[in-house]
Structure formats: C-alpha cells, structure tokens
Amino acid sequence: MMSELKKTPLYDYYQESGVKVIDFSGWALPVQFSSIKEEHTAVREAMGMFEVSHMGEILVEGNEAEAFVNYALSNNAEKLTDVKAQYTMLCNEQGGVIDDLVIYKLEEQKYLLVVNAGNTDKDYEWLKSISGYDATVTNVSKEYGQIAIQGPDARAAVQKHVDEDISEMKMFQFRKDVDINGCNVILSQSGYTGEDGFEIYCAAEDTEKLWKLFIDEGAAPCGLGSRDTLRLEAGLPLHGQDLTEEITPIEANMGFAVKVDKGDFIGRDVLKEQKENGAPRKLAGFELLGKGIARTDYEVTDSEGNKVGYVTSGTQSPLTKRSIGLALVDRDFHEIDKTFNIKVRNKDVEAKFVKTPFHKN
C-alpha cells in the first residue's frame, strides 16, 4: 500500500503533478516524469534533476570520530578535508559490502555518512554496534532533503545561484554553508550518472523550493528509471545487485576505495589477501549480441553450458539500443571480447565481455 511507504519532501509535489510513484526500498518515488529515454537524453546532452532525499544520512561525532570511521570504513578517512569527500565502503568481516557510501568531513571529528536508502537502518545499527571509541552515531536522515542536478549544463545552472566560483570543483569536492536562493546547503560535486553535476543537501523543508528553482533553469525532472540506465552506462554499481554482503569491493572493481595499509579495519584481512593475490570472481561488463535484455540473476554459461557466473544488472541503453549489463563471473573466465552465453527466458543468447564504462562523457 502506498500509504505505508515513506514519503520524501517532494511527495505532495508528485501527487499534485500526477506523477506515478512506486515502492523503491520502502519509499514512494517516481519511475519517470516524461519517458526514460527523454530523461536519459536530457542528462547526457543538457541537464536533468533527481530527488534523492530517500538516501540516508548518519552523523558520527566525538573525540575519536576519525578513528571510529577509519575502523568502520574501507577507505582512509585521514585523507578527508573540509572540502574533499570520499567514496567508501562499510564491509563485514568476510569483506562483503554492507553498503557503499560517501563520507563528508564537516569539521574536526564530525562526519556525515550518506548511505543507500534501503540500508539506512541496517547501517545505523551496524555502526552503533562498534564499541571502544569515544564517538556518537546519530541517524539524521529526516533532517535532510537532497537533489542531484546532472549533465553538461548543470554546472552553469548551479553557478548562477552561487556566489563563490565553482568552475574548478572536481569530483567529490564539496562546499558547506553555501547559499542557494536563501537556502543553506552542502554543495557536492558528485552524482550517479557519469556526467558532470552536483548533489545538493538541504534542510528537508527547502527541497521543493530548490527543485522548482532548477526546474525554472531548464532541468528536466527525472525518475528512478533513467537514474538506473544512466548509472549502468557509466559502469557504476548498485548496492543490492552489483555490491552485496557476499560480494567484496575487490571483486566489484572498487579496490580504489579500500586502503589496506591504513591500519586495521573491518574486513581488512580478506580484502588485503584479495588485493595481493586477486579475488575469485570479477564484476565484468558485457554486451548481448543476440536479442533480449539480460536481467539480474540470469545465468552466465561457457560454450559447454557450464555456469561461470550470473548477471547482476542489465538494461538496454536508451540512446544506443545496446543491451548491456554487469555480471559476476569466475575471474579466470573473464577476458575482454570473449564470447559466452546468458540464459534469457530459458534460451542461450550470445554475449561478449566489453570494457566499462559503456559511456564516457
């Protein structure tokens, strides 16, 4: 029932606009406003905007907050500054990914962790269970709204409403206490599309004001459908499919977010072993050569019919019409341009391994 779903700050706006919402990780969110192809094209060629207020925000603060997050997370939190954020992972003892997230250092010994919506409660409880540090963990998700403005025109549109020069901001750089149209925001040069763009964290009550501001600037409102096709074209993993508690960052080609030399952290032993000697499996990009779309959990087989892996994500690119995806396969089986089969609706359809990302801007 829709009434039981969590609602973002733009829920009433969606209702008034007649936009259909669906259940996404327990949240009522729109799949599309116009069409997935139109929204996808807008982000690749001009500018699109997503509401991502469903993402979770967890605050870690205290005298030993830095040591705490450095033990809890895979990347090196000591490298963070008050203008440089970081992509990182929350891993279990087996090296599997509990969640992937972005961490912001708001000030000394105060960190904001932005986590996946469906994992917020789980992440919060996991972090709360880590003892031995003078640090407080607080779920502050209800305080924040978030919109992502993405595409080649995004930077100029945001710059119009920001006093400071943002022309040189690079990926995962951010500014806090930025004023946009009277709203105090965190402005982060980041996104989930493979395009230039910004994620704006605001007070929940300011979300609609900022949304309408950038609609007036020409941003195409976008839903979950194009968010997924865009991220997959960019080769970006989705937690719950391409990253899970049974898949390690090394297997998923995310080793850059794992710093085994920083000292002890949860999952370090397994991840250090995989970094040094290779992981048993590899997340690999593929393109279907035959007809169809490869969906999550479809079987990947070799020429003799032996199972060598499974599809984690698949779609048809709205622009190129190529049927693309990611599959977790035996490491020794993977080789660029090698052909294999995917069982699509119980039929073997030929595919080949290709390099990712599928799209580069």
N, C-alpha and C positions, 0 to 999 in steps of 0.2 A: 504494500500500500504506500502511495506517495506521501500520505500524511505522516507516516512513520519515519520517513527519510530526513536526514539532517539537511538544513537549508543554509545556503550561502547568503551573504549580504545582498546579492542580486536576484534572489528568488522571486520577490514581488515584481521586479522588473521583467523577469522571464514570463511570469503569469500575465502581466499587462500586455506584453509584446506578442503573446500567443505562441511562444516558443515551446516546443515539446521537450520535457525533461525526462531522463531515465535514472535508474538506480546505478550509480557508479561508486563502488566502495562504501555504500550506505548513504551517499549524498545525492540529492536531486540536482542533476546537471544536464545542460543541453547537448545533444549529439551534434546538431548543426543549426545554423540560422538560415542560410540560403541553400547551399549544397556543399558537400565535402570538397568537390572539385573547385568550386569558386573560392572557397575559403583557403584551400591549399594554395591555389594560384595567387591569391592576394598576398599571402605571406612570402611566397617565393619572388614575386615581382613588385610588390608595393609595401603593404602593411596590414597586418591582422592583429587582433587582440583577443586574448583569452582571459576569462576569470578563473583564477586558480586558488580562490580563498579556501577551498577544501583541504589544501596542504596543511600539515600540522606544524606548529611552532613550539619548540621546547627550549626553555631558558635554563642555562647552567651557570651558577654564580657562587662565589665563595673564595676563601683564601687559597684553596687548592683546585680551583675550577680548571685551570690549564692542565695540571697533572691528571685530573679526572678524565677530561675529554681525550687526552692523549692516550690513556689506557683503554678507554671505551671504544675509540675510533681507529681506523686503519691508517689514515694519513697523519702527517706530522703537524699537530696544532701549534707547535712552537714557531712555525713559519708564517702563521697568520699575523696580519697587521690590522689597524683600524680602517684600512681601505682595501684590503685583499682578502676575499673569501676563499673557500676551498671546497672541492668535491671530495667526499669521503664516504666510508662505509662503516656500518655497525655490523660486526661479524660475531658468530658464535665460536665456541672452542674448536669446532671442526673446520673453521674457515669459511663456512657458508654465510651468505649475506642476509642478515635480519632485515636490513634496509640500506638503501643508498640515500645520501642526503647532502645538503650544502650547509656549511657552518660559517657563521659570521662572528668575528670578534668585535663586540660592541664597545668594550672598554677593557682595561686590565682585569683579568679574572671574571669576565662576564661574556658569555657566548650564547648566540641564538642558533639553534639547530632547526633547519627546515626539512621536514620529513614527509614521506608519502602518506596521503590521506588515510588509506586503509590500514596503515601500520602505526598510526599515532599512539593509540592506547598501548599497543604491544611494546613499542619503542620506549615509551614513558615508563612502563613497568620494568622493563629490562634495565634501563638506566638507574631507576630507583633501587634496583636490587644490588647494584655495585656499591660495596661498602669500603671503608678505610680512607675516605677522603673528606676533607672539610669543604663540601660543595653541596649546594641545594639544587634540586631538579624540579622545575615547575612547568606544567602544561599551560601555555598562554595562548593556545590556538584561537580561542574565542575573541581575543582582543584584536586579531589581525584580519584584514582583507588583503587580497593580492591580485593584481592584474599583470599580465605579460603582454608587452607590445613588441611584436616581432616582424622583421622584414627589412628590406633595403631602405625604406623611407622612415623607419622607426626612430632612428637617432635624431634626425632633423625635427621630427614632430615633438619629441620629448624636449629637445633643446629649446624650442620656442617658449616653453613654460618653466625653464630652469635658469636661474641667474648665472650659476657657475658654468664654466666651459666643460662640456662632457665629450668633446670631439676626440680626445685621446684615450678615453676609458677603454680598457681591454677586458677580455673575458674574465669573469669572477672578480673584477674590481667593483667596489661599491662606495657610496657616499651615504652617510646618515644625516638626519635632520635637514633634509632637502625640502624646500618649499615648492609645491606644485599647486597653483591655484588655491592657496590658503591652507593646503593640507600638508602636514609634516610627515615625510615618508623616508623609507630606506630605498635608495635607487641602486639597483644591482645590474651590472652588465652581464646578463646571463639569460638562459632560455632553454627550450627543449625542442628546437626546430631546425638547428643547423644554420640559422640566419643570424644576422646582427639583431640586437634588440635588448630590451630591458625588462626586468621584473621589478615591480613597484609594490613595496609592502607599506600598507597604510592602516590607520585605525579602521576597524570594521565599518563604522558609520560613514566613512569618507569614500568607500568603494564605488558607490553609484555615481557620486559627483565626478570622480576621476574617470570612470567608464564613459560617461556622457561627454566629458571634455575631449577624450580622444576619438570618440565616435564623430564628434564635430570636426576633428582634424582629418577625418577620412579613413580611420582604421576600420577594417571590416571585422565585425564581430564573428568569432569563430568558436566552434564547439569541440567536443571530445573526438569526433570522427577525424577531422583534419589534424588535430593535435597528434593522433596516433600515426597517420600516414606521414606527416612531416618528420616526426622523431625517428620513424623506421627508415625513411630515406636517408636521414642523417646518421644512421647506424647507432643510435642511442638506445641503451637497454631500458626495458620496463620492468620494474620490480614486480614479482609475482609471475613473470613469464621468463624473461631472459636472465634475471637475477632472482635467486630464491635461497632459502636456508640450506638447500642441497647443492647450490652452485657457488663456487668461490669467485672472487674478483679476478683471480689469475685465469681461470677458465673462461671468464667473460671478457677478457682482454682489457681489464680495468686495473692492471698491475701498477699503473702510474699513481693510483690512489692508495697504494699500500707501501708504507715505508718501514721495512723490516729492521733497519739499522737504527731506528729512533729509540729503542728500548722496548720493554715488554708491553704488549697489548693483547687483548683477547683475540685468539686465533692465530697468533704470531707463528707458532711452531709449524703448523700445517702450511701457512702461506709462505714462510721462508723456504721450506722444502720445495714447494711448487715453483717459486721464483727461481730457485737454483737449478732444479732438475726437470722443470716442466710439469704441467698439470696433465692428468689423464685424459681430459676432454677439452674441447675448444669450441667456443661460440663463433660460428662462421657465417658469413653472408652467402646467399645463394640466389640464383635466378631460375625460375621454371622455364624450361624450353618448350614444354607442351602446354596444353590448355588447362586452365583452372587456377585456383588460388590455394596455396598451402597454408593451412590453419594450425594453430597451436596444438601440439601433441601428435600431429601426423608423423607417421613412421618414416625414417630415412634408412634406405637399404642399399647395399652394394649390388654389383651386377649379378651376383649369385643369389640375391634375395636375403642375405644376412643383415639383420638390424645393426646399424652402426651409430644410431642416434635418433633424435626427434626434433621436430620443428618447435621453436619457442615463440616466434612471431612471424606472421605473414600477411601480406596485403598486395593489392595492385596499385602501383604508382598512378595517381590521378592524372599526371601530366604525360609520362612516357608510356603508360599502359603496361609496363613490365610487371610481371608477377615476381615479387621479391620477398625475401624473408631472412630470418636468422635461425640457425639450427645448432643444437649442441651435439657434437659428434666426437667419436674417438679421435684423439689427437693424431695418431699415425695415419688415419684415413684422409685427413684434410690435405688438400693441395689445390691451389688456385687453378681454375679451368678444368679440374677433374669433374667428370660427369657421374651421376648416381641417380637413384630413383626416390621419389617421395610418393607414398600411398595417398592419393587424393580420391576420396569416395571409393575406396577399395580397388582403385586402378593405379598401376605404376605409371607415374608421369616423370619424364626425364628432367633433371635439373643439373646445374653446374655451380661449383663454387666460384664466387667473384669477390673482388676486393670491396671493402666498405671504407668510407660511407658510399652509399649508392648515389648520393647527390652531394656535390660540393658547390658552395656559393662563390 
